[in-house]
Amino acid sequence: MATRPDAVGRNLDLESATREVTARYESANPGSRAEHEHARGSMPGGNTRTGMFYPPFPLAIEKAAGATLTDVDGHTYTDFVGDFSAGLYGHSHPVIREAVQATLDSGFSYGSASPYEARLAALVCERFPSVEQVRFTTSGTEGNMLAMVTARAVSGKDSIMVFEGAYHGGTIYFGREASPIAVPFPFVIAPYNDAEEARRLIRENAHRLAAVLVEPLQGASGAIPASAEFLGALREACTAHDVLLIFDEVMTSRVAPDGRQGQLGILPDLTTLGKYIGGGFSCGALGGPAEILKIYDPSRPDSIVHHGTFNNNVFMLIAGAAGLEKVFTPQVQVALNETGDRLRDALNALAARHDAPFQVTGLGSILTMHLQREPIRSIRDIRPRDARLRQLLHLDLIDKGFFTARRGYMAPCLAITRADCDGLIEAVDEFLTHHGHLLDAPPDG
């Protein structure tokens, strides 16, 4: 674990506190700095995945085991990011390792059908009540792309309703500002968690809406759960106006044995999946009723072609099936999400005890730390804060040996223990003790 001085003084201002923790980070991680500078020569900004970058430079992780990351400077960290939900099994689960080794022994990249496709597909269909059949892709982004074009193809309409703050993939993102690399579909953008406005927009745009695409919890915007009222309103309005409802359960499929849809009893027409479904390998999926997905049946004369070299890559199929069959059972899934709930409750109790503008949102094992008191129901409720506050908390936790995302996101993996959670709680308690007074700093700019 990374170390820090035993005596931590109460900094008088945000600038000195941020400067101190940043200097300590830079001094402790010369190898990561060197790796970053080297990478800048062959990748823009030394990076091929924007979310992995944070100032002054990101840690260069060299190896991992269980819930522990080791960087090139030899420091170890307890991993609470869980590769943004894709690393649910941890970094070296023996069942996943055995499945991967078996794949290596039997060869890979077949370029043909295999018996492994139906095995994983059947497991997915068994789990999610709205899924009768499934089509695999290589990422959640691609799964959401396939969902949207499928809805357009079967409905004959061209527009998609999405929500402010939504993240459905690298090119399907609707943050505070429009992305210049967003896919060029006609979108209707609605406020999140506003049932009445959603009903109105669906009614007024029904003639052109192929689908409504929604995350039952907005992950990238801050682990913001959709209310049951909101999702129920979407279901009712979509049914009434002949619009397909798509649940992006790439993240929320982990919060209950049958996903958020089963947990609430609100079933979409199409479901997208990804992240851990592939056992830690690149994976995405589109699931739904056979009546819709039959358009991809190549034995039909009117079928639509959907290729993808790695849609059925054997590592994803075999590791994913092993994980769902032997590891991530419903009982284990419930226990993991109870761990997340306990952690969230404990961190929120710290905020109350310190009377600090700090809170943790989310569902089950998906959490995000926010630096404000006000309730958060949508991206509109998130206050602009001085970017140094995020840097201070993030680097302070790294200094104490805990790896979280700069934006405060956490998705504990199966290897995380109660002791790990207790350690993080203690680290946040110390942060609030020494730096909590800084969190009332005015908004940046």
Buried (B, 14 or more C-beta within 10 A) or exposed (E): EBEBEEEBEEBEEBEEBBBBBBEBBBEBBEBBBBBBEEBEEEEEEBBEEEBBBBEBBBBBBBEBEBBBBBBBBEBBBBBBBBBBBBBBBBBBBEBBBBBBEEBEEEEEEEEEEBEBBEBBBEBBBEBBBBBBBBBBBBBBBBBBBBBBBBBBEBBEBEBBBBBBBBBBBBBBBBEEEEEEEBBEBEBBBBBBBBBEEBBEBBEEBBEBBBBBBBBBBBBBBBBBBBBBEBBBBBBBBBEEBEBBBBBBBBBBBBBBBBBBBBBBEBBBBBBBBBBBBBBBBBBBBBBBEEEBBBBBEEEEEEEBEBEBEBBBBBBBBBBBBBBBBBBBEEEEBBEBBEBBBEBBEBBBEBBEEBEBBBBBBBBBBBBBBBBBBEEBBBBEBBEEBBEBBBBBBBBBBBBBBBBBBBBBBBBBBBBBEEEBBEBBBEBBBBBBBBBBBBBEBEEEE
